[in-house]
Amino acid sequence: MGPAGEADESLTRRFATTQGELTYAQLADAIAPYLAALLDRIADGDYANQPFTDELVKHFHHAIIGELLPDIAGEWRREPVQIGHHVPADWFQVPMLMRDYADNVQARFADAGTLELQIELLAYAEGEFLHIHPFADFNGRAVRAFLSELLMRLDFPPVEVAVERGTARFDDYTTVLAHYDNGRIGPLVEFWEERLDSELPTIVDGEGSWGSS
């Protein structure tokens, strides 16, 4: 898995882009300004009045890679993939799965009246997105944008959700995602509790812990 749940990329893999053939590392650097600009627009509330739909997910993906990879930007994948030991659903199921995903996020958001439910929402939104793996590439960047939108609407300050490859934290992250792929959301909920506790120490109960959540 990559920094935000993307497939591990070979150092020799190359992409045909609008800027010519680029390595994955070169492409990631070229995409970074577009992701940063999108995150700024999200923080400014540009999408706050839009419902959580599969079209919003597509828009975020296109905003990130559309200038460099227009052929796949904002388009559901059309081929089978395998991420580690996880084999996501067949590509032809992705449109239906992503409609259901967006509906579930919208419903969970409407009912997320407690901190515990808000954390479960964030864990579901991340885990289910990466479980489906809807795009051919750069799912991690897309889910990072979607989570940033959720955090903004939940009135959380920005939280860094990317996890650096090659760290113990990265190993923990891939483990909790594997648990989610096998039907166990609990470890990802705990990962989010730790993520929020380290980034937002004021959003805890009076004793400085997450209590029963």
C-alpha positions as CSV (number, residue, x, y, z in Angstrom):
1,M,0.0,0.0,0.0
2,G,1.1,3.6,-0.6
3,P,1.1,6.7,1.5
4,A,-2.7,6.8,1.6
5,G,-3.7,3.3,0.6
6,E,-2.4,3.3,-3.0
7,A,-0.9,0.3,-4.6
8,D,2.8,-0.2,-4.1
9,E,4.6,1.1,-7.2
10,S,7.7,-0.4,-8.7
11,L,10.6,2.1,-9.0
12,T,10.7,1.2,-12.7
13,R,7.0,1.8,-13.5
14,R,6.4,4.7,-15.9
15,F,3.3,6.6,-16.9
16,A,2.4,8.2,-20.3
17,T,1.3,11.7,-19.2
18,T,0.6,15.1,-20.9
19,Q,4.1,16.0,-19.8
20,G,5.7,13.0,-21.4
21,E,6.7,9.7,-19.9
22,L,7.2,10.0,-16.1
23,T,8.3,7.7,-13.3
24,Y,5.8,7.2,-10.5
25,A,8.0,9.5,-8.3
26,Q,8.1,12.2,-11.0
27,L,4.4,11.9,-11.5
28,A,3.7,12.2,-7.8
29,D,5.7,15.4,-7.6
30,A,3.9,16.8,-10.6
31,I,0.5,16.0,-9.1
32,A,1.4,17.5,-5.7
33,P,0.5,21.1,-6.6
34,Y,-2.9,20.1,-7.9
35,L,-3.7,18.1,-4.7
36,A,-2.5,21.0,-2.6
37,A,-4.8,23.4,-4.5
38,L,-7.8,21.1,-4.1
39,L,-7.1,20.7,-0.4
40,D,-7.0,24.5,-0.1
41,R,-10.4,24.8,-1.9
42,I,-11.8,22.2,0.4
43,A,-10.6,24.1,3.5
44,D,-12.1,27.3,2.1
45,G,-15.5,25.5,2.0
46,D,-15.9,25.5,-1.8
47,Y,-17.7,22.1,-1.7
48,A,-19.5,22.4,1.6
49,N,-22.9,22.8,0.0
50,Q,-22.5,19.8,-2.3
51,P,-24.0,16.4,-1.2
52,F,-21.7,13.5,-0.7
53,T,-22.2,11.7,-4.1
54,D,-20.1,9.5,-6.4
55,E,-19.8,12.5,-8.7
56,L,-18.1,14.5,-6.0
57,V,-15.6,11.6,-5.6
58,K,-15.0,11.7,-9.3
59,H,-14.5,15.4,-9.3
60,F,-11.8,15.2,-6.6
61,H,-9.9,12.6,-8.5
62,H,-10.1,14.6,-11.7
63,A,-9.0,17.8,-10.0
64,I,-5.9,15.9,-8.7
65,I,-4.7,14.1,-11.9
66,G,-6.8,15.6,-14.7
67,E,-4.0,17.8,-16.1
68,L,-1.5,14.9,-16.3
69,L,-3.6,11.8,-16.8
70,P,-6.8,12.9,-18.5
71,D,-7.7,9.5,-19.8
72,I,-8.3,8.0,-16.4
73,A,-9.0,11.1,-14.3
74,G,-12.4,10.9,-12.7
75,E,-13.2,7.6,-14.4
76,W,-13.9,4.4,-12.5
77,R,-11.3,1.7,-13.2
78,R,-12.1,-0.8,-16.0
79,E,-9.7,-3.6,-15.1
80,P,-9.1,-6.1,-12.2
81,V,-6.6,-5.1,-9.5
82,Q,-4.9,-6.7,-6.5
83,I,-3.7,-4.7,-3.6
84,G,-1.4,-6.8,-1.5
85,H,-3.5,-9.8,-0.6
86,H,-6.7,-8.0,-1.2
87,V,-8.6,-8.4,-4.5
88,P,-11.2,-5.6,-4.8
89,A,-14.6,-6.2,-6.5
90,D,-14.8,-6.7,-10.2
91,W,-14.5,-3.4,-12.2
92,F,-18.1,-3.6,-13.5
93,Q,-19.4,-3.5,-9.9
94,V,-17.6,-0.3,-9.1
95,P,-20.2,2.2,-10.2
96,M,-22.9,0.6,-8.1
97,L,-20.6,0.1,-5.1
98,M,-19.5,3.8,-5.3
99,R,-23.2,5.0,-5.4
100,D,-23.9,2.9,-2.3
101,Y,-20.7,4.1,-0.7
102,A,-21.7,7.8,-1.2
103,D,-25.2,7.1,0.0
104,N,-23.8,5.4,3.2
105,V,-21.4,8.3,3.9
106,Q,-24.3,10.8,3.5
107,A,-26.5,8.8,5.9
108,R,-23.8,8.2,8.4
109,F,-22.9,11.9,8.3
110,A,-26.5,12.9,9.0
111,D,-26.5,10.6,12.1
112,A,-23.0,11.4,13.4
113,G,-24.1,13.3,16.4
114,T,-21.4,12.1,18.8
115,L,-17.6,12.0,18.6
116,E,-17.7,8.2,18.6
117,L,-20.0,8.1,15.5
118,Q,-17.9,10.7,13.8
119,I,-14.8,8.6,14.2
120,E,-16.6,5.6,12.9
121,L,-17.7,7.6,9.9
122,L,-14.1,8.6,9.1
123,A,-13.0,5.0,9.5
124,Y,-15.7,3.8,7.2
125,A,-15.2,6.5,4.6
126,E,-11.5,5.6,4.4
127,G,-11.7,1.9,4.7
128,E,-14.6,1.3,2.3
129,F,-13.1,3.6,-0.4
130,L,-9.8,1.8,-0.4
131,H,-11.6,-1.6,-0.1
132,I,-13.4,-0.8,-3.4
133,H,-10.4,0.8,-5.0
134,P,-12.5,2.6,-7.5
135,F,-9.9,4.3,-9.7
136,A,-7.1,2.8,-11.8
137,D,-4.5,4.9,-10.0
138,F,-4.1,7.5,-7.2
139,N,-7.0,6.3,-5.0
140,G,-5.0,7.4,-2.0
141,R,-4.9,11.0,-3.1
142,A,-8.6,10.9,-3.9
143,V,-9.6,9.5,-0.5
144,R,-7.3,12.0,1.2
145,A,-9.3,14.8,-0.4
146,F,-12.6,13.1,0.5
147,L,-11.6,12.7,4.1
148,S,-10.5,16.3,4.2
149,E,-14.0,17.3,3.1
150,L,-15.5,15.2,5.8
151,L,-13.2,16.6,8.5
152,M,-14.1,20.1,7.4
153,R,-17.8,19.4,7.5
154,L,-17.4,17.8,11.0
155,D,-15.7,21.0,12.2
156,F,-12.4,19.3,12.8
157,P,-9.3,21.2,12.1
158,P,-7.2,19.8,9.2
159,V,-5.7,16.4,10.0
160,E,-2.8,14.8,8.1
161,V,-4.1,11.4,6.9
162,A,-1.2,10.4,4.7
163,V,1.2,7.9,6.3
164,E,4.9,7.8,5.4
165,R,6.1,4.7,3.7
166,G,8.9,2.7,5.4
167,T,7.8,3.6,8.9
168,A,6.4,1.5,11.7
169,R,3.3,3.7,11.5
170,F,2.9,2.7,7.8
171,D,3.1,-1.0,8.8
172,D,0.3,-0.4,11.3
173,Y,-1.7,1.4,8.7
174,T,-1.5,-1.5,6.2
175,T,-2.4,-3.9,9.0
176,V,-5.6,-2.0,10.0
177,L,-6.6,-1.7,6.3
178,A,-6.2,-5.5,5.9
179,H,-8.4,-5.9,8.9
180,Y,-11.0,-3.8,7.3
181,D,-10.8,-5.8,4.1
182,N,-11.6,-8.8,6.2
183,G,-14.7,-7.2,7.7
184,R,-13.2,-5.7,10.9
185,I,-13.5,-2.0,11.2
186,G,-12.4,-1.8,14.9
187,P,-8.7,-1.5,14.3
188,L,-9.2,1.3,11.7
189,V,-11.4,3.1,14.2
190,E,-8.6,2.8,16.8
191,F,-6.1,4.1,14.2
192,W,-8.3,7.1,13.7
193,E,-8.6,7.7,17.4
194,E,-4.8,7.7,17.6
195,R,-4.6,9.9,14.5
196,L,-6.9,12.5,16.0
197,D,-5.5,12.3,19.5
198,S,-2.0,13.2,18.2
199,E,-3.2,15.9,15.8
200,L,-6.0,17.3,17.9
201,P,-5.3,16.8,21.6
202,T,-8.0,19.2,22.6
203,I,-10.8,17.0,21.2
204,V,-10.8,14.5,24.0
205,D,-12.8,14.0,27.2
206,G,-12.0,15.7,30.5
207,E,-9.4,13.2,31.5
208,G,-7.4,13.6,28.2
209,S,-8.5,10.3,26.6
210,W,-11.0,9.0,24.1
211,G,-12.9,7.2,26.9
212,S,-15.4,4.6,25.6
213,S,-14.9,5.5,21.9
